[in-house]
């Protein structure tokens, strides 16, 4: 692993979100540290096993590789997984298929990985637009966005297994919309891995790179072969085989995740003692507001240091070094009513720097929210929670005005926070303080 390598381009969400009309708008994966695992029951030893299973999955997701589980010291960290736990829910099932949903502290997990000399891959990850053609029984189909109502049972199965694999590894993977499912010429181009032809069909879809994947039976196994197009990656075909569609999708996405982590994760030695996060405050229109925002953040108990890194068009970006966990910092910021957190929908509507110059507008997109976890052991039926259980991620746009700002944002291991400055939210004293 090489230290401090930064992603040059932005990313986007898996097929559960519609792809916007403008290619390459940055997003942040904010659910890397949330996970759900099966458990035998709610007895202390059963929960402890669930904590360890969940943390092992988070370690793989955040490091980018399953090899992390073999690092010296990781076994001890997993045995003490509860110390890194922030919240959890016990999801009880009448059929005995109980599950444990939990969230671990990002700072604690990153430091734990660093202590085991493992790499740490930040929250900003490249979006791969996956054109997946499946050949089965002499028939080829395109794996696309949608549900059972817009695709065959086989289409839906492959969509689900690739979606689950992407969620499991924390890698944003996009699928083409359903309107392409009957385009036989395009399907042939995907199968033949003619990237130039497929690239033309990808022009109106967000992505940092695309992958053309062909899936077929190979004897008693499934085989997937793919090529990449974009980000300077090797364009020669790579392949994996597996016994089941689930295992095949996991192998493909796992290879992708490991490749990106090898390229972008930072070495454990580069994970500092004081975590840093970029906070973007919108609506800062004058020097007075600038000074007040800076003062508010510096006076918060968890804040070690805060300083502006960019100021442009009523948008002030500060890099904040803090102690404790990210959630604690958010809670302290929430005590000041002048700093109003922006919703995912508000962020997604904001234009990038290029769109501001050209007058273009981004379209608001639906955002899938992470489920709420209980601080204490909260019981909930798995049946009532099924709709929100998968995926456990929220994807937020990572706004940047140019490539340089994108690279600076990618230097952080933590999500970019967005707030709106509303100085009228409190009554000012006569001296203006």
Long-range contacts (C-beta under 8 A, 24 or more apart in sequence): 1-119, 1-262, 1-265, 1-266, 1-267, 2-267, 3-266, 3-267, 3-269, 3-270, 4-266, 4-270, 4-411, 5-263, 5-264, 5-265, 5-266, 6-264, 6-407, 6-410, 6-411, 7-124, 7-125, 7-126, 7-264, 7-406, 7-407, 7-410, 8-231, 8-403, 8-406, 8-407, 8-410, 9-126, 9-208, 9-231, 9-403, 9-406, 10-124, 10-126, 10-127, 10-208, 10-398, 10-400, 10-406, 11-124, 11-125, 11-126, 11-127, 11-172, 11-208, 11-398, 12-127, 12-172, 12-174, 12-206, 12-207, 12-208, 12-395, 13-127, 13-172, 13-174, 13-395, 14-163, 14-166, 14-167, 14-172, 14-173, 14-174, 14-175, 14-391, 15-144, 15-145, 15-159, 15-162, 15-163, 15-173, 15-174, 15-175, 16-145, 16-163, 16-368, 16-391, 17-365, 17-366, 17-367, 17-368, 17-395, 18-145, 18-177, 18-365, 18-366, 19-129, 19-145, 19-174, 19-176, 19-177, 19-205, 19-206, 19-207, 20-206, 20-362, 20-363, 20-365, 21-204, 21-363, 22-206, 22-352, 22-355, 22-360, 22-362, 23-202, 23-203, 23-204, 23-205, 23-206, 23-207, 24-206, 24-207, 24-208, 25-206, 25-352, 25-362, 25-397, 26-124, 26-397, 26-398, 26-399, 26-400, 26-406, 26-409, 27-124, 27-127, 27-172, 27-395, 27-396, 27-397, 27-398, 28-123, 28-124, 28-395, 28-396, 28-397, 28-398, 28-415, 28-416, 29-123, 29-124, 29-125, 29-170, 29-172, 29-393, 29-395, 29-415, 30-123, 30-370, 30-393, 30-394, 30-395, 30-396, 30-415, 31-170, 31-370, 31-391, 31-392, 31-393, 31-394, 32-58, 32-61, 32-62, 32-106, 32-123, 32-170, 32-393, 33-58, 33-62, 33-103, 33-104, 33-105, 33-106, 33-109, 34-101, 34-102, 34-103, 34-104, 34-370, 34-373, 34-392, 34-393, 35-61, 35-101, 35-102, 35-103, 35-104, 35-392, 36-91, 36-99, 36-100, 36-101, 36-102, 36-389, 36-390, 36-392, 37-99, 37-100, 38-97, 38-98, 38-99, 38-100, 39-90, 39-98, 39-99, 39-100, 40-98, 41-98, 42-90, 42-92, 42-98, 42-377, 42-379, 47-88, 47-90, 47-100, 47-377, 48-81, 48-82, 50-100, 50-102, 51-81, 51-82, 51-85, 51-88, 51-100, 51-102, 52-78, 52-79, 52-81, 54-81, 54-100, 54-102, 54-104, 55-81, 55-84, 55-104, 55-109, 57-168, 58-104, 58-109, 59-109, 59-112, 59-113, 59-118, 60-169, 61-168, 61-169, 61-170, 62-109, 62-110, 62-113, 62-120, 62-121, 62-170, 63-113, 63-118, 63-119, 63-120, 63-121, 63-261, 63-265, 64-119, 64-121, 64-169, 64-257, 64-258, 64-260, 64-261, 64-262, 64-265, 65-119, 65-257, 65-258, 65-261, 65-262, 66-254, 68-113, 68-116, 68-118, 68-119, 71-116, 71-117, 71-118, 72-116, 72-117, 73-115, 73-116, 73-117, 74-116, 74-118, 77-112, 77-115, 77-116, 83-108, 84-108, 84-109, 84-112, 86-325, 86-327, 86-373, 87-373, 87-374, 87-375, 88-373, 88-374, 88-377, 88-378, 89-371, 89-373, 89-374, 89-377, 89-378, 89-379, 89-380, 89-385, 90-377, 90-378, 90-379, 90-380, 91-379, 91-380, 91-381, 91-382, 91-385, 91-389, 92-379, 92-380, 92-381, 92-382, 93-381, 93-382, 93-383, 94-381, 94-383, 97-382, 98-382, 99-382, 99-389, 101-371, 101-373, 101-385, 101-389, 101-392, 102-373, 103-373, 105-325, 105-326, 105-327, 106-275, 106-325, 106-326, 106-413, 106-414, 107-275, 107-324, 107-325, 107-326, 107-414, 108-325, 110-271, 110-275, 110-413, 111-271, 113-268, 113-271, 114-268, 114-269, 114-271, 115-268, 116-268, 117-268, 117-269, 118-268, 119-261, 119-265, 119-266, 119-267, 119-268, 120-265, 120-266, 120-268, 120-271, 120-413, 121-260, 121-261, 121-264, 121-265, 121-266, 122-264, 122-265, 122-266, 122-410, 122-412, 122-413, 122-414, 123-412, 123-413, 123-414, 123-415, 124-398, 124-409, 124-410, 124-412, 125-170, 125-171, 125-172, 125-260, 125-264, 126-172, 126-208, 126-209, 126-231, 126-260, 127-172, 127-173, 127-174, 127-206, 127-207, 127-208, 127-209, 128-171, 128-172, 128-173, 128-174, 128-207, 128-208, 128-209, 128-210, 128-211, 128-256, 129-174, 129-175, 129-176, 129-202, 129-205, 129-206, 129-207, 129-209, 129-210, 129-211, 130-162, 130-173, 130-174, 130-175, 130-210, 130-211, 130-213, 131-176, 131-190, 131-198, 131-202, 131-210, 131-211, 131-212, 131-213, 132-158, 132-162, 132-175, 132-190, 132-213, 132-214, 132-215, 133-187, 133-190, 133-191, 133-212, 133-213, 133-214, 133-215, 134-158, 134-215, 134-216, 135-191, 135-214, 135-215, 135-216, 135-217, 136-216, 136-217, 140-187, 140-191, 141-181, 141-187, 142-176, 142-180, 142-181, 142-183, 142-186, 142-187, 142-190, 143-175, 144-175, 144-176, 144-177, 144-178, 144-180, 144-181, 145-175, 145-176, 145-177, 145-178, 146-177, 146-178, 150-178, 150-181, 151-178, 151-181, 155-181, 157-245, 158-215, 158-245, 158-249, 161-245, 161-246, 161-248, 161-249, 161-250, 162-249, 162-252, 162-253, 163-391, 164-246, 164-249, 164-390, 165-246, 165-249, 165-250, 165-252, 165-253, 165-254, 166-253, 167-390, 167-391, 167-392, 167-393, 168-250, 168-253, 169-253, 169-254, 169-256, 169-257, 170-257, 170-393, 171-253, 171-256, 171-257, 171-260, 172-395, 173-253, 173-256, 174-205, 174-206, 174-207, 176-201, 176-202, 176-205, 177-205, 190-214, 193-227, 193-237, 195-227, 195-229, 195-235, 198-229, 199-229, 209-233, 211-256, 213-252, 215-248, 222-247, 222-248, 223-248, 224-248, 224-251, 224-252, 226-252, 233-259, 264-410, 266-413, 271-413, 274-304, 274-305, 274-321, 274-322, 274-323, 275-321, 275-322, 275-326, 275-413, 275-414, 276-319, 276-320, 276-321, 276-322, 276-412, 276-414, 277-319, 277-320, 277-322, 277-326, 277-329, 277-412, 277-414, 277-415, 277-416, 277-417, 278-309, 278-317, 278-318, 278-319, 278-320, 278-408, 278-409, 278-412, 278-416, 278-417, 279-317, 279-318, 279-319, 279-320, 279-416, 279-417, 279-418, 279-419, 280-315, 280-316, 280-317, 280-399, 280-416, 280-417, 280-418, 280-419, 281-315, 281-316, 281-317, 281-318, 281-339, 281-419, 281-420, 281-421, 282-314, 282-315, 282-342, 282-418, 282-419, 282-420, 282-421, 283-314, 283-420, 283-421, 283-422, 284-311, 284-314, 284-315, 284-316, 284-421, 285-314, 288-432, 289-421, 289-423, 290-316, 292-338, 292-423, 293-318, 293-339, 293-421, 294-318, 296-336, 296-338, 296-339, 297-333, 300-329, 300-332, 300-333, 301-332, 302-328, 302-329, 302-332, 303-329, 303-332, 309-408, 310-405, 310-408, 312-401, 313-356, 316-421, 319-412, 326-414, 326-415, 330-417, 333-417, 333-419, 337-422, 337-425, 337-426, 338-421, 338-422, 338-423, 338-425, 338-426, 339-419, 339-420, 339-421, 339-422, 340-419, 340-420, 340-421, 340-422, 340-425, 341-417, 341-418, 341-419, 341-420, 342-418, 342-419, 342-420, 344-369, 344-394, 344-395, 344-396, 346-418, 347-396, 347-397, 347-399, 347-418, 348-396, 348-397, 350-397, 350-399, 352-399, 352-400, 352-401, 353-399, 353-400, 353-401, 353-402, 353-405, 354-401, 356-401, 362-397, 367-394, 367-395, 367-396, 368-393, 368-394, 368-395, 369-394, 370-394
